[in-house]
Amino acid sequence: MVRTKGAGGSAVERIQELILAEGLVPGDPMPTETALCERLEISRSSVREAMRTLASLDIVEVRHGHGTFVGQLSLAPLVNGLLFRARLDDGNDLRALREVVELRIAIDLSVADQLVDIYRGTVNPELESLVEEMRTLAGRGEPFPQADAAFHSTLFADLANGLMRQLAQAFWEIHTTAVPMLGLAPAEDILDTVEAHRAMLVALEAGDADAYRAAVHEHYRPLGRTLDAAAETGRTAALR
């Protein structure tokens, strides 16, 4: 049994060290509260406070009636924090959302060569079907977040860098949650975004990284215009 000394470090740090020392992975059961008090030589109240902090970071997961387990270590805390920041910055030209969009663009562009290597010479009916679903919904004036999410997650599914996939998904979630939360109207030229999805896929299948990068910029252009219009409306209202 690994025993972590109580000297030095906060209760949160000591519990994290114990997880590492024990080689625990997401889903593994954590030692009981009593065991943590004894092994870490800290009080029960300190353990409880530390566990609440770790649960908020998705480092541990409390399953009522079953115990405490190592968490999934997701990027949910990042998503929640940036969504709150977007709400705080609502009156500041939507700065937080602009920054998230810039990060999405940067991620999409950074993996261009990797995606070309994956998709060159392939046929992808699942991605084609998702583009068609987006086109149909947009034509009816309906949003298409599920199809959009599925397209991007499927497109990135074979990337070797798992953290890149997680970051792309996290920033997508922040983006799509923040747009309606901040009261932004859907882009009038949303069909341009749909066709940009199609252009991204066609470029990758053709092995054309430059065409893919151009399509990425077209993908975000309608949203950029929406943000500019919202910022201008806000500035006009402030002057009245």
C-alpha positions in Angstrom: 0.0 0.0 0.0 1.3 3.4 -0.9 1.2 5.8 2.0 1.3 9.5 1.2 2.9 11.6 4.0 0.9 14.4 5.4 3.7 17.0 5.5 3.6 19.6 2.7 0.9 20.4 0.1 -2.8 21.0 0.4 -5.3 18.3 0.8 -6.2 18.6 -2.8 -2.6 18.2 -3.9 -2.1 15.2 -1.6 -5.2 13.4 -3.0 -3.9 14.0 -6.5 -0.5 12.6 -5.5 -2.2 9.5 -4.1 -4.1 9.0 -7.3 -0.9 9.1 -9.2 1.1 7.0 -6.7 -1.6 4.3 -6.8 -1.8 4.3 -10.6 -5.6 4.9 -10.5 -7.3 5.7 -13.8 -10.8 7.2 -14.7 -13.5 5.0 -13.3 -11.4 3.4 -10.5 -12.8 3.6 -7.0 -11.1 6.0 -4.6 -10.1 5.1 -1.1 -12.8 5.7 1.5 -12.9 9.0 3.4 -11.7 7.2 6.5 -8.8 5.7 4.6 -7.8 9.0 3.1 -7.8 10.7 6.5 -5.5 8.0 7.9 -3.2 7.7 4.9 -2.8 11.4 4.3 -2.9 12.4 8.0 -5.5 15.1 7.4 -8.9 15.8 9.0 -12.2 14.5 7.7 -13.3 18.1 7.0 -10.2 18.7 4.9 -10.8 15.6 2.9 -14.4 16.5 2.2 -13.5 20.1 1.1 -10.8 18.7 -1.1 -13.1 16.2 -2.7 -15.6 18.9 -3.5 -12.9 20.9 -5.2 -11.7 17.8 -7.1 -15.2 16.9 -8.2 -15.7 20.4 -9.6 -12.6 19.8 -11.7 -13.8 16.3 -12.8 -10.8 14.7 -11.2 -13.1 12.7 -8.9 -16.7 11.7 -9.4 -19.1 11.2 -6.4 -21.7 8.6 -7.2 -24.3 8.8 -4.4 -24.9 5.5 -2.9 -21.9 3.9 -4.6 -18.9 5.9 -3.5 -16.2 8.1 -5.0 -14.3 7.3 -8.2 -11.6 8.8 -10.3 -13.3 11.2 -12.7 -13.2 11.3 -16.4 -10.7 14.2 -16.4 -12.8 16.0 -19.1 -12.6 19.6 -20.2 -16.0 20.3 -18.6 -14.5 22.8 -16.1 -12.9 24.7 -19.0 -16.2 24.8 -20.9 -18.1 26.1 -17.9 -15.5 28.7 -17.1 -15.4 30.1 -20.6 -19.1 30.1 -20.9 -19.3 32.2 -17.7 -16.6 34.5 -19.1 -18.6 34.9 -22.3 -21.6 36.0 -20.2 -19.5 38.5 -18.3 -18.1 39.9 -21.6 -21.4 40.2 -23.3 -21.2 44.0 -23.1 -17.6 44.1 -24.4 -18.1 43.4 -28.1 -18.6 39.7 -27.4 -14.8 39.4 -26.9 -14.9 36.0 -25.2 -16.9 34.4 -28.0 -14.6 36.0 -30.6 -11.6 34.5 -28.8 -13.3 31.0 -28.8 -14.0 31.3 -32.5 -10.4 32.3 -33.2 -9.2 29.2 -31.3 -11.6 27.0 -33.2 -10.2 28.4 -36.5 -6.6 27.9 -35.2 -7.3 24.3 -34.3 -9.0 23.5 -37.6 -6.1 25.0 -39.5 -3.4 23.4 -37.5 -4.5 19.9 -38.3 -4.9 20.5 -42.1 -1.9 18.3 -43.1 -2.8 15.5 -40.7 -6.4 15.4 -42.0 -5.2 15.4 -45.6 -3.1 12.3 -44.8 -6.1 10.7 -43.3 -8.8 11.5 -45.9 -6.8 11.7 -49.2 -8.4 9.4 -51.8 -11.2 8.3 -49.4 -15.0 8.4 -49.7 -17.0 9.3 -46.6 -20.7 8.8 -46.9 -21.3 9.4 -43.2 -19.8 12.9 -43.4 -21.7 13.5 -46.7 -24.9 12.5 -45.0 -24.3 15.0 -42.1 -23.7 17.8 -44.6 -27.0 17.0 -46.4 -28.8 16.9 -43.0 -27.4 20.4 -42.2 -28.4 21.6 -45.7 -32.0 20.3 -45.2 -32.4 21.9 -41.7 -30.8 25.2 -42.8 -33.2 25.3 -45.8 -36.1 25.1 -43.4 -34.7 27.8 -41.2 -33.9 25.3 -38.4 -30.6 25.1 -36.4 -28.5 22.0 -36.8 -26.2 21.7 -33.8 -26.3 17.9 -33.5 -25.4 17.4 -37.2 -22.7 20.0 -36.9 -21.2 18.4 -33.8 -21.3 15.0 -35.4 -19.5 16.3 -38.5 -16.6 17.9 -36.6 -16.2 15.0 -34.1 -16.3 12.5 -37.0 -13.8 14.5 -39.0 -11.3 14.6 -36.2 -12.0 11.0 -35.0 -8.8 9.5 -36.4 -6.4 12.3 -35.3 -3.6 10.7 -33.2 -3.7 13.6 -30.7 -6.5 12.9 -28.3 -6.1 16.2 -26.5 -6.6 18.0 -29.8 -9.9 16.2 -30.3 -11.0 17.1 -26.8 -10.1 20.8 -27.2 -11.9 20.9 -30.6 -15.0 19.5 -29.0 -14.8 21.7 -25.9 -14.5 24.9 -28.0 -17.3 23.8 -30.3 -19.5 23.3 -27.2 -18.6 26.7 -25.9 -19.3 28.3 -29.2 -22.7 26.7 -29.9 -23.9 27.2 -26.3 -22.8 30.8 -26.1 -24.4 32.0 -29.4 -28.1 31.5 -28.3 -27.2 32.2 -24.6 -26.0 35.7 -25.7 -29.1 36.3 -27.8 -27.2 36.3 -31.1 -29.5 35.9 -34.1 -28.7 33.0 -36.6 -26.6 34.2 -39.5 -28.7 35.1 -42.5 -26.2 33.4 -44.8 -26.0 30.2 -42.7 -26.2 28.1 -45.9 -22.7 29.4 -46.7 -21.5 27.7 -43.5 -23.2 24.4 -44.6 -21.5 24.6 -48.0 -18.2 25.3 -46.3 -18.5 22.0 -44.5 -18.9 20.3 -47.8 -15.9 22.1 -49.3 -13.8 21.1 -46.3 -14.6 17.5 -46.9 -14.1 17.6 -50.7 -10.7 19.3 -50.2 -9.5 16.7 -47.8 -10.6 13.8 -50.0 -8.7 15.5 -52.9 -5.6 15.9 -50.7 -5.7 19.7 -51.1 -4.7 21.2 -47.8 -4.8 24.8 -49.1 -8.4 24.3 -50.3 -9.3 22.9 -46.9 -7.8 25.9 -45.1 -9.8 28.3 -47.4 -13.0 26.3 -46.7 -12.3 26.6 -42.9 -12.2 30.4 -43.2 -15.4 30.3 -45.2 -17.0 28.1 -42.5 -16.6 30.8 -39.9 -17.2 33.9 -42.1 -21.0 34.1 -41.5 -20.5 33.9 -37.7 -17.9 36.7 -38.0 -20.4 38.9 -39.7 -23.0 38.1 -37.1 -20.6 39.1 -34.3 -19.7 42.3 -36.1 -23.4 43.2 -36.5 -24.1 42.4 -32.8 -21.2 44.5 -31.7 -22.3 47.4 -33.9 -25.8 47.2 -32.5 -24.4 47.3 -29.0 -22.2 50.3 -29.7 -25.2 52.1 -31.3 -27.4 51.4 -28.3 -24.7 52.6 -25.9 -24.5 56.0 -27.7 -28.2 56.7 -27.4 
